[in-house]
Each structure stands twice: as C-alpha cells, then as structure tokens.
C-alpha cells in the first residue's frame, strides 16, 4: 500500500510539472527574426544617409574637414 501511495505521489508531481510546462507562455525570438530586423535597420539607415548626402552635400564635407583638422597636427 505504501508503494502505491509513493507511486501516486510521484505521478501527481510529474503531472503537475507537465501541466505547468504546457501552460507557460512561449516567448522568445529566433535567430532569423533578429537577422531580418538588423538587415531592415541597416537598409533604412543607408537609404537615409544617401538621401542626406544628396540633399545636403556641403554638410558632410564640412564634417569631414573638421574631423581631418582635429587629427592633423
């Protein structure tokens, strides 16, 4: 009788664990999701940079000149 109660207790514990695990929300991102987000961000950033270089070409040249003047002695 004692063995039967121990087996029933173990089975109940395993059943409880299985139910909790089955009802947990599944979350997380896959590798492909993150890769696509990074790729979209890089493409949008490159497009914005290209548009700014066309719209305001003097701005980038001024920035480059200032950087060059800082690093030259």
PyMOL commands that set and color helices and strands:
alter all, ss='L'
color gray80, all
select helices_A, chain A and resi 2-23+31-55+57-71
alter helices_A, ss='H'
color red, helices_A
deselect
rebuild
show_as cartoon
